[in-house]
C-alpha cells in the first residue's frame, strides 16, 4: 500500500476510536455504562444492530462467496423481517417492563436462578469462542495481504476495541458503530461503482455474462435439508436463528435496551430487518461484478498470493508454471467466447448463445480443475497450508486494481467491521458476566461503582481472552466457517428456553432446565454424528436446522416433563 493508503487506514480507525472515547467521557453509574442511560434514538440503535452483525467476515467472505457460487446466499436473510416483527411484538415489551440489564434476568423472573444461569453460561461459552474467531478470521487474511505478523495484527485489533469499549461501555459501542457503518457501506458502495466502471463492457452486458454463468440465480425453491441456503431454510430455520440471535443474544439485546423508549427500540430493530437484505444484496452484487471483471482481465490462479509465491520457490515450481500456462490459455479462450456470446445476444441468435454458454461452462470446469491441481501442489509443498481462497478474492482485487487511497479505505472497512462486531461481543460478555453471574451469585451487596468497575474488568478480561484464543487459533481447523456454526450449536436451546417462558405459562423451572440440558445434548449429538448417523439411521442436516431442532425440542421436552411431574 502507498503512504496515502496507510494515512487513510490509520486515520479512519484512530478517529473512530477517539470519537467514541471523547463522546463518553465522565463518571458513569451502572445504568449509563450498561444501557447507555437509555439515550439512543432509533436510527442509532438500527445502525448499531446492523454493525454488530456485520463482522469483517461479512465483507471478506460474502463477495468471495458470490464470486464462487452466485447470489443464492441472500435467501438466508429472507426470514429476517418476520423475526424482527416477532421480537418487537413479544420480546422487547417484556424486557422494558422488567427494566432488565440482560435478557437472562427475565428467565429468573419467570423460572428460577439455575435456568437463568444455564442460559447465561450457554451464551458466554458461545459468544466467548466467537469473539476470538471474530478477531482471528479477518486477522489471518489481513496479515497475509499486508505482510504483517499475524500475532501483532490480532493484538492491534483486540487492543483498540478493548480501549474504547472498556472506557465508554454500551454508549461508546453504539456511537462508534454509527461511524463504522458509514465507513463500511460507503467504502463498499464506492468499490462497487469502481468495479463496474473497470469492466470493459456495459452494465447490461455485464449482467448478461453473470446471468449466463448462473451467478444471478437468487431464489431456490427445491427443498433439501442439507442445503443451507434456499427459500425454505431462509423462511423457517433461519427465522429461529434470527429470533435467538436478536431476541436472546445479549450482544444484540444490549443494543436496543439502550433505546430512549420502547417505540425507539422497536423502530431500530425493524430498520435492521428491512435494510439488512438490501445491504447483503449490494455486497453480493459487488462479488458478482468482480467475477465479471475477471472474465475479461485474467485473475490469479490462486488468490492467496503468499501460497503461490511459496510454490514458485519450491521443487514444484516447474509443474506450477505449466499449470499457469494452461490457465492463461483457458482464460484467453474464455474471454473470446464471452465476446462472441455478447455479440450473439445483441443479434438475438439464441442457438449460438446456448452453444457458447455450454462451451463457457466446459471451460469453467477445466479452469476449476487447474485450480484444484495447483492447490494439490500447494499442499504437497506445505501439508498445513490453507488452500481455500474465496475469502481473498475481494481484497486481492482491491489491492491489484483499485486506486491509491481507496485501497486504504477498503482495509479500513474490514478493520472497522472487525472492531464493531468484537466491541459488541466484549460489551455483552462483560455485562452478562457481571449481572448474571458475579452480581447475582457471587457478590450480591456491592456498590454501584463496584459493579461498574467489575463490568470494565470482565470486558477487558474477555477481550484479553479473545486475543489469546485468536493468537493460538491456528491450532484448530476451519475457523472462518466455524463462526457461522457456533451460534447454531447453542442458539436453538437458548431460544427454546425463552419461548417456553413467553408462551408456555404452565411449564415450571425444573422442567425447562432439564429440557434445555437434554436439547443441548441432542444438538451436539446430531452435529458430531452428522453424515454418520446412529443405530443404523443416517442423517445429513445443514447446521441452520440445528436452531429449529434445538428450540422445538426444548418446548417438546418441557411439555412432556411437566406433564409427567403432575
Phi and psi in degrees as a GROMACS rama.xvg file:
@    title "Ramachandran Plot"
@    xaxis  label "Phi"
@    yaxis  label "Psi"
@TYPE xy
-83.1198  171.084  UNK-2
-58.6889  -41.6126  UNK-3
-64.0582  -33.1661  UNK-4
-65.5451  -42.705  UNK-5
-64.33  -39.4804  UNK-6
-63.3357  -45.3491  UNK-7
-62.1629  -44.8205  UNK-8
-61.136  -59.0224  UNK-9
-72.9716  -30.6925  UNK-10
-63.9958  -41.8444  UNK-11
-65.1442  -50.4217  UNK-12
-64.5833  -43.3174  UNK-13
-64.8402  -40.8749  UNK-14
-68.4123  -36.3896  UNK-15
-65.0343  -47.6712  UNK-16
-62.9854  -43.8216  UNK-17
-64.0268  -38.7027  UNK-18
-61.7425  -44.947  UNK-19
-62.4233  -42.7513  UNK-20
-67.6948  -43.5456  UNK-21
-66.1476  -38.6309  UNK-22
-76.7836  -11.4353  UNK-23
-122.605  26.1  UNK-24
-69.5648  160.572  UNK-25
108.95  166.829  UNK-26
-70.2495  141.386  UNK-27
-127.276  142.973  UNK-28
-94.9286  178.199  UNK-29
-62.5424  -38.5927  UNK-30
-64.9181  -44.6722  UNK-31
-69.9149  -31.4341  UNK-32
-75.3797  -40.1955  UNK-33
-94.045  -28.4655  UNK-34
-120.099  9.80523  UNK-35
63.5556  20.8901  UNK-36
67.1065  17.2948  UNK-37
49.9433  53.4411  UNK-38
-114.347  -0.0447779  UNK-39
-81.6563  132.93  UNK-40
-84.7054  173.497  UNK-41
-65.2366  -37.6342  UNK-42
-76.2342  -29.1524  UNK-43
-65.0506  -43.0729  UNK-44
-61.3029  -47.1421  UNK-45
-59.9655  -45.8929  UNK-46
-66.493  -36.5451  UNK-47
-65.6446  -41.4784  UNK-48
-62.7838  -44.5445  UNK-49
-64.6472  -41  UNK-50
-67.7509  -34.5496  UNK-51
-62.9842  -42.6042  UNK-52
-76.4156  -30.9887  UNK-53
-82.8008  79.8559  UNK-54
-75.9932  173.517  UNK-55
-59.4893  -30.2442  UNK-56
-61.5227  -33.204  UNK-57
-57.6121  -46.0622  UNK-58
-85.037  -18.4494  UNK-59
-88.3032  -47.2253  UNK-60
-86.0507  -37.2773  UNK-61
-62.8089  -46.4035  UNK-62
-61.1247  -38.8626  UNK-63
-65.5073  -35.2213  UNK-64
-66.7062  -40.8964  UNK-65
-65.52  -39.0487  UNK-66
-57.1468  -41.6732  UNK-67
-86.6038  -42.2209  UNK-68
-121.537  -3.0269  UNK-69
89.5805  -163.219  UNK-70
-98.1315  12.1036  UNK-71
-61.1597  -22.858  UNK-72
-60.4345  -22.4095  UNK-73
-60.1582  -25.2693  UNK-74
-63.2431  -24.8925  UNK-75
-56.125  -29.6663  UNK-76
-98.4537  2.93599  UNK-77
-62.7956  -30.1013  UNK-78
-87.3839  -0.545156  UNK-79
-63.2153  -47.4852  UNK-80
-57.8818  -40.4678  UNK-81
-61.3184  -44.3277  UNK-82
-62.9038  -39.9145  UNK-83
-65.0552  -36.8711  UNK-84
-67.1139  -44.1191  UNK-85
-60.4778  -45.4068  UNK-86
-64.0083  -40.9377  UNK-87
-63.3796  -34.4996  UNK-88
-81.3792  -43.0622  UNK-89
-104.862  -38.531  UNK-90
-85.0177  -56.0639  UNK-91
-59.5135  -42.7373  UNK-92
-58.566  -36.7373  UNK-93
-68.2915  -42.9745  UNK-94
-60.0652  -41.8463  UNK-95
-70.4131  -38.5638  UNK-96
-61.7386  -39.8624  UNK-97
-84.7354  -10.1022  UNK-98
53.8157  49.5043  UNK-99
-82.1924  154.059  UNK-100
-88.0305  -35.0159  UNK-101
-129.973  157.913  UNK-102
-62.686  -28.9724  UNK-103
-78.1948  -13.7906  UNK-104
-61.3168  -34.6246  UNK-105
-57.3101  -36.4334  UNK-106
-68.0008  -34.6984  UNK-107
-70.3437  -37.8022  UNK-108
-60.5112  -38.2012  UNK-109
-89.0798  -38.9988  UNK-110
-115.705  -92.7859  UNK-111
-163.239  177.057  UNK-112
-64.6608  -40.3258  UNK-113
-66.8723  -33.0859  UNK-114
-68.6824  -43.0637  UNK-115
-59.1654  -46.0428  UNK-116
-64.6674  -40.7576  UNK-117
-61.0262  -48.409  UNK-118
-62.0003  -41.5158  UNK-119
-63.3336  -40.9746  UNK-120
-67.3643  -40.3174  UNK-121
-60.64  -41.9425  UNK-122
-62.8943  -46.9931  UNK-123
-62.2245  -41.9361  UNK-124
-62.1539  -49.4313  UNK-125
-65.1992  -49.2947  UNK-126
-74.7722  -30.8099  UNK-127
-63.1024  -42.8865  UNK-128
-67.854  -42.3758  UNK-129
-62.6818  -33.4771  UNK-130
-61.7951  -40.991  UNK-131
-65.1987  -42.2447  UNK-132
-68.3219  -36.3453  UNK-133
-60.1755  -34.0311  UNK-134
-81.4212  -42.9468  UNK-135
-67.5121  -44.9383  UNK-136
-56.0907  -50.6323  UNK-137
-72.16  -30.9588  UNK-138
-62.6404  -40.3091  UNK-139
-67.3578  -33.9889  UNK-140
-78.6865  -44.2712  UNK-141
-64.7655  -38.9018  UNK-142
-65.2772  -35.9991  UNK-143
-66.3801  -46.687  UNK-144
-68.9362  -37.575  UNK-145
-91.4294  -10.7078  UNK-146
75.4272  22.7234  UNK-147
-86.8812  159.546  UNK-148
-70.3044  131.865  UNK-149
-59.9817  -44.0325  UNK-150
-60.492  -44.3315  UNK-151
-70.4183  -30.1966  UNK-152
-65.1542  -45.1184  UNK-153
-59.4427  -47.6134  UNK-154
-63.5715  -40.9511  UNK-155
-59.675  -50.3857  UNK-156
-61.002  -48.3075  UNK-157
-63.7725  -44.4881  UNK-158
-67.2795  -42.7149  UNK-159
-59.4529  -44.5121  UNK-160
-62.9444  -45.5947  UNK-161
-59.9673  -41.3444  UNK-162
-59.0433  -53.2603  UNK-163
-82.7067  -23.3422  UNK-164
-72.3395  -44.9189  UNK-165
-65.4387  -39.4792  UNK-166
-65.2412  -48.5593  UNK-167
-110.633  -9.66927  UNK-168
69.0863  -149.999  UNK-169
-59.0752  -41.1785  UNK-170
-64.3323  -41.1414  UNK-171
-63.089  -40.4209  UNK-172
-61.7318  -47.8583  UNK-173
-67.0361  -44.7161  UNK-174
-74.2039  -30.8216  UNK-175
-71.1399  -30.3891  UNK-176
-67.1377  -26.1642  UNK-177
-61.6984  -46.6629  UNK-178
-66.2745  -40.6573  UNK-179
-64.5021  -39.5358  UNK-180
-65.1793  -37.1832  UNK-181
-62.7548  -44.0086  UNK-182
-64.5134  -45.6802  UNK-183
-63.0445  -54.0428  UNK-184
-74.3727  -35.9393  UNK-185
-61.8072  -44.5784  UNK-186
-63.8286  -41.7423  UNK-187
-69.1117  -41.8919  UNK-188
-64.16  -41.3587  UNK-189
-61.1054  -42.9083  UNK-190
-61.9768  -40.3263  UNK-191
-62.5182  -42.3942  UNK-192
-62.5572  -42.5532  UNK-193
-67.1404  -42.7766  UNK-194
-65.1892  -36.1299  UNK-195
-64.7012  -38.7474  UNK-196
-68.4201  -31.2519  UNK-197
-76.7221  -22.6718  UNK-198
-66.5017  129.753  UNK-199
-79.4307  14.5984  UNK-200
-129.524  169.401  UNK-201
-69.572  163.95  UNK-202
-61.0289  -39.6767  UNK-203
-59.9899  -44.4557  UNK-204
-67.6444  -36.3167  UNK-205
-61.3895  -40.3506  UNK-206
-66.7726  -35.7454  UNK-207
-61.0297  -45.3886  UNK-208
-60.7848  -47.8416  UNK-209
-63.0632  -40.5118  UNK-210
-66.8906  -44.2379  UNK-211
-65.1948  -26.9414  UNK-212
-95.0236  14.8468  UNK-213
61.2576  34.2557  UNK-214
-93.0834  -9.68287  UNK-215
-106.618  13.4316  UNK-216
-76.3622  98.695  UNK-217
-85.3477  -38.6564  UNK-218
-113.906  132.289  UNK-219
-123.576  118.243  UNK-220
-94.6234  -8.15245  UNK-221
-69.2535  128.003  UNK-222
-85.1923  123.905  UNK-223
-149.29  109.595  UNK-224
-58.6292  -24.6056  UNK-225
-84.6984  -10.2264  UNK-226
-89.8818  120.313  UNK-227
-73.0723  -28.525  UNK-228
-125.702  94.0209  UNK-229
-147.876  175.466  UNK-230
-58.21  -39.1589  UNK-231
-70.8109  -42.2432  UNK-232
-68.9946  -34.8664  UNK-233
-68.081  -34.6218  UNK-234
-94.2612  -5.2931  UNK-235
-125.399  -75.311  UNK-236
-59.3724  -42.186  UNK-237
-67.3633  -28.8802  UNK-238
-62.5413  -41.0443  UNK-239
-62.6416  -41.2774  UNK-240
-61.6751  -45.788  UNK-241
-67.7868  -37.9914  UNK-242
-60.1434  -42.2897  UNK-243
-71.963  -44.7869  UNK-244
-65.4806  -48.0378  UNK-245
-87.2099  -20.6146  UNK-246
-100.664  -23.0778  UNK-247
-135.971  1.36065  UNK-248
-95.0649  119.167  UNK-249
-60.7707  -27.1047  UNK-250
-62.9328  -28.4754  UNK-251
-95.8502  -40.5645  UNK-252
-58.1509  -38.8056  UNK-253
-63.8804  -25.5875  UNK-254
-66.5196  -44.528  UNK-255
-93.7974  -9.48612  UNK-256
-69.4973  -14.7336  UNK-257
-88.6171  6.47695  UNK-258
-69.4762  154.11  UNK-259
-64.4883  -30.0014  UNK-260
-158.214  172.129  UNK-261
-59.2567  -44.0246  UNK-262
-65.6939  -37.8251  UNK-263
-63.2286  -41.7682  UNK-264
-65.696  -42.2477  UNK-265
-62.0079  -45.4526  UNK-266
-62.8481  -39.0525  UNK-267
-63.1477  -41.2433  UNK-268
-67.5291  -42.9079  UNK-269
-65.0205  -37.6289  UNK-270
-56.4255  -45.6245  UNK-271
-60.7378  -43.0024  UNK-272
-59.4414  -36.2093  UNK-273
-99.1603  -12.2834  UNK-274
-98.2876  -20.7544  UNK-275
-64.8391  -39.9557  UNK-276
-64.8917  -48.4947  UNK-277
-59.114  -37.5839  UNK-278
-61.7345  -47.5627  UNK-279
-66.1397  -35.3559  UNK-280
-60.7573  -44.747  UNK-281
-60.7646  -45.7913  UNK-282
-65.1321  -42.111  UNK-283
-66.033  -40.3238  UNK-284
-63.7614  -37.7277  UNK-285
-60.037  -42.6028  UNK-286
-60.7509  -38.9207  UNK-287
-66.1393  -40.0342  UNK-288
-67.109  -34.1689  UNK-289
-63.3467  -39.431  UNK-290
-58.4461  -47.394  UNK-291
-62.684  -42.3073  UNK-292
-54.4665  -44.0626  UNK-293
-77.9636  0.530363  UNK-294
-85.6259  -13.7003  UNK-295
-115.858  -18.5357  UNK-296
-123.714  126.565  UNK-297
-60.4476  126.202  UNK-298
-83.6106  163.839  UNK-299
-63.504  151.885  UNK-300
-61.8663  -45.2861  UNK-301
-126.896  131.158  UNK-302
-76.6152  -20.3226  UNK-303
-81.2794  94.7401  UNK-304
-65.0243  -29.7843  UNK-305
-59.5098  -41.6831  UNK-306
-67.9724  -39.5433  UNK-307
-71.3  -32.9194  UNK-308
-65.3871  -38.6738  UNK-309
-63.1193  -37.9183  UNK-310
-67.2943  -36.3958  UNK-311
-65.3441  -24.8998  UNK-312
-101.532  17.1804  UNK-313
-109.185  172.596  UNK-314
-64.7393  -11.4486  UNK-315
-98.2326  15.2557  UNK-316
-63.2645  -37.3082  UNK-317
-66.4271  -44.1551  UNK-318
-61.4849  -40.0123  UNK-319
-63.5746  -40.9391  UNK-320
-64.1054  -38.8774  UNK-321
-62.2547  -44.8087  UNK-322
-64.5379  -37.6085  UNK-323
-62.5063  -41.9278  UNK-324
-63.307  -41.7716  UNK-325
-63.1396  -38.5305  UNK-326
-64.5745  -40.8374  UNK-327
-63.9067  -43.1834  UNK-328
-63.6998  -41.412  UNK-329
-61.3096  -42.3609  UNK-330
-63.1917  -45.233  UNK-331
-62.2357  -40.5065  UNK-332
-64.8605  -43.4667  UNK-333
-62.0188  -43.4127  UNK-334
-60.2645  -43.8869  UNK-335
-62.9913  -39.7153  UNK-336
-66.2455  -37.0981  UNK-337
-62.8487  -43.7478  UNK-338
-64.001  -39.8088  UNK-339
-64.259  -40.0277  UNK-340
-65.3139  -41.1404  UNK-341
-63.6858  -36.126  UNK-342
-66.6651  -40.0585  UNK-343
-65.7991  -36.7926  UNK-344
-64.4231  -41.9173  UNK-345
-63.1546  -36.9321  UNK-346
-83.74  -3.80519  UNK-347
58.6727  38.2537  UNK-348
-92.2984  87.531  UNK-349
-66.3054  -35.6014  UNK-350
-63.0039  -43.8583  UNK-351
-65.8274  -38.4685  UNK-352
-56.789  -50.3858  UNK-353
-63.7144  -38.9135  UNK-354
-63.168  -46.1903  UNK-355
-70.0519  -35.0208  UNK-356
-62.1592  -42.9769  UNK-357
-64.0428  -39.869  UNK-358
-63.4122  -42.0201  UNK-359
-66.5722  -37.4365  UNK-360
-63.7026  -39.0879  UNK-361
-64.9303  -42.9881  UNK-362
-63.915  -35.7542  UNK-363
-66.1554  -38.7331  UNK-364
-62.3637  -43.56  UNK-365
-62.8074  -40.9233  UNK-366
-62.0635  -43.9421  UNK-367
-64.4376  -34.2749  UNK-368
-66.828  -39.0462  UNK-369
-63.0058  -43.3452  UNK-370
-60.436  -41.2378  UNK-371
-63.9432  -38.3601  UNK-372
-65.1649  -38.5485  UNK-373
-65.9875  -40.182  UNK-374
-62.4477  -36.9316  UNK-375
-62.9597  -39.4496  UNK-376
-65.583  -39.6231  UNK-377
-59.8293  -43.1384  UNK-378
-69.4699  -36.808  UNK-379
-61.6305  -40.1961  UNK-380
-73.7407  -34.6333  UNK-381
-144.906  96.6589  UNK-382
-57.5839  -22.8304  UNK-383
-100.527  9.2016  UNK-384
-68.2068  144.966  UNK-385
-88.4115  119.357  UNK-386
-102.194  -12.73  UNK-387
-72.3707  116.871  UNK-388
-119.785  10.2198  UNK-389
-63.5206  -29.0361  UNK-390
-70.5648  -13.5906  UNK-391
-95.953  -9.54259  UNK-392
-59.1205  -53.9396  UNK-393
-66.3741  -48.2888  UNK-394
-71.6239  -26.3205  UNK-395
-66.2588  -41.6113  UNK-396
-61.0136  -44.149  UNK-397
-58.6097  -48.4368  UNK-398
-68.4228  -32.9805  UNK-399
-86.457  -26.5942  UNK-400
-129.761  -13.1089  UNK-401
-91.1386  155.617  UNK-402
-73.2462  162.518  UNK-403
-58.8312  146.947  UNK-404
90.9208  -48.1982  UNK-405
-68.989  -34.5919  UNK-406
-61.2866  -47.5265  UNK-407
-60.9288  -37.584  UNK-408
-64.7003  -41.7  UNK-409
-69.1513  -34.3079  UNK-410
-68.04  -34.4768  UNK-411
-63.4114  -34.9298  UNK-412
-58.298  -47.8154  UNK-413
-67.6842  -45.5978  UNK-414
-63.459  -39.7887  UNK-415
-62.7904  -41.2138  UNK-416
-64.2417  -41.6188  UNK-417
-62.5208  -41.4085  UNK-418
-69.8963  -40.6765  UNK-419
-66.226  -46.5555  UNK-420
-70.9167  -37.9332  UNK-421
-65.6008  -39.4392  UNK-422
-61.1785  -43.943  UNK-423
-63.8365  -40.1913  UNK-424
-63.5216  -47.7654  UNK-425
-66.8102  -39.7149  UNK-426
-60.0326  -43.9905  UNK-427
-73.1661  -35.5292  UNK-428
-64.8644  -41.7934  UNK-429
-63.2164  -44.2025  UNK-430
-69.9427  -40.9989  UNK-431
-65.8573  -43.4059  UNK-432
-61.8742  -41.5155  UNK-433
-69.6625  -53.0903  UNK-434
-76.8561  -44.3575  UNK-435
-89.9541  -22.373  UNK-436
-114.34  -60.5731  UNK-437
-67.1654  -54.266  UNK-438
-69.9513  -34.0761  UNK-439
-83.3993  -35.8784  UNK-440
-122.227  -10.37  UNK-441
-113.651  -55.3678  UNK-442
-130.772  98.4608  UNK-443
-87.5993  -14.1719  UNK-444
-116.537  26.6242  UNK-445
-74.8747  161.677  UNK-446
-79.0226  167.552  UNK-447
-59.2375  -44.2998  UNK-448
-62.3143  -36.1293  UNK-449
-61.9944  -42.4692  UNK-450
-74.1909  -29.9305  UNK-451
-63.2185  -45.7769  UNK-452
-61.7921  -43.3987  UNK-453
-65.5093  -35.3746  UNK-454
-62.4825  -43.0651  UNK-455
-64.3109  -42.1535  UNK-456
-61.9545  -47.5399  UNK-457
-68.6956  -32.9588  UNK-458
-62.1628  -47.7452  UNK-459
-64.1697  -39.1787  UNK-460
-59.8857  -48.7518  UNK-461
-67.3749  -32.7372  UNK-462
-63.384  -45.299  UNK-463
-63.7317  -39.2835  UNK-464
-63.5777  -40.4205  UNK-465
-63.8103  -40.9467  UNK-466
-62.7855  -45.8502  UNK-467
-62.7725  -43.3064  UNK-468
-60.8077  -42.9895  UNK-469
-65.8921  -37.216  UNK-470
-63.5062  -38.4242  UNK-471
-99.991  12.5171  UNK-472
-68.5184  -19.4589  UNK-473
-64.9673  -12.0067  UNK-474
-72.8817  -15.0793  UNK-475
-107.02  171.502  UNK-476
-115.686  155.307  UNK-477
54.9548  41.444  UNK-478
-71.1743  -33.1797  UNK-479
-64.4372  -38.2315  UNK-480
-75.1444  -28.1678  UNK-481
-64.4009  -27.474  UNK-482
-62.0018  -32.0578  UNK-483
-77.0188  -29.1218  UNK-484
-78.7769  -36.5775  UNK-485
-54.8789  -46.1574  UNK-486
-60.3155  -42.8804  UNK-487
-65.0746  -26.0983  UNK-488
-70.3813  -28.8268  UNK-489
-117.663  -27.1859  UNK-490
-62.4739  -38.0256  UNK-491
-59.9296  -44.4691  UNK-492
-63.6474  -45.4239  UNK-493
-61.5634  -46.1266  UNK-494
-62.1008  -40.338  UNK-495
-58.4214  -42.1259  UNK-496
-60.6603  -44.1267  UNK-497
-66.9931  -42.0697  UNK-498
-67.6371  -36.0232  UNK-499
-60.4888  -43.1688  UNK-500
-62.8742  -38.6222  UNK-501
-77.8084  -41.7585  UNK-502
-108.792  -24.394  UNK-503
-114.767  79.3115  UNK-504
-65.8644  -20.8089  UNK-505
-80.3486  -13.3706  UNK-506
-84.7644  132.694  UNK-507
-101.842  176.433  UNK-508
-61.0854  -43.5557  UNK-509
-61.3441  -42.5163  UNK-510
-65.3049  -45.506  UNK-511
-71.1479  -32.502  UNK-512
-63.9197  -49.6873  UNK-513
-63.2207  -41.1553  UNK-514
-62.678  -39.4436  UNK-515
-63.5317  -42.7587  UNK-516
-63.116  -43.1537  UNK-517
-64.2586  -42.6432  UNK-518
-64.552  -43.7468  UNK-519
-62.803  -40.0385  UNK-520
-63.3682  -38.5502  UNK-521
-63.4439  -45.4694  UNK-522
-63.2937  -43.2955  UNK-523
-64.2491  -37.7924  UNK-524
-63.6122  -46.7103  UNK-525
-59.9327  -43.3296  UNK-526
-66.1868  -49.4953  UNK-527
-76.835  -12.8889  UNK-528
-108.56  9.0075  UNK-529
-60.5171  127.786  UNK-530
84.4813  -9.14996  UNK-531
-114.041  -44.8699  UNK-532
83.4024  -171.655  UNK-533
-157.989  145.033  UNK-534
53.3437  38.991  UNK-535
81.1609  -2.10684  UNK-536
-103.141  123.231  UNK-537
-103.859  147.762  UNK-538
-147.826  153.546  UNK-539
-140.455  108.996  UNK-540
-122.555  126.951  UNK-541
-61.1006  141.94  UNK-542
-64.8229  -20.1036  UNK-543
-59.4777  -31.3135  UNK-544
-73.0182  -15.5587  UNK-545
-58.4062  -34.0439  UNK-546
-63.3517  -46.3062  UNK-547
-67.4636  -43.8965  UNK-548
-62.6737  -46.2657  UNK-549
-61.9264  -45.5325  UNK-550
-64.6875  -51.3991  UNK-551
-67.3191  -32.7989  UNK-552
-68.3672  -36.7649  UNK-553
-60.3109  -45.0053  UNK-554
-64.9196  -41.5995  UNK-555
-68.2169  -49.8753  UNK-556
-60.7876  -38.7613  UNK-557
-61.9052  -43.2599  UNK-558
-61.0615  -45.6939  UNK-559
-65.3327  -48.0335  UNK-560
-64.2399  -41.9365  UNK-561
-65.0124  -36.8336  UNK-562
-65.4261  -42.1005  UNK-563
-68.364  -26.0693  UNK-564
-77.0649  -16.7694  UNK-565
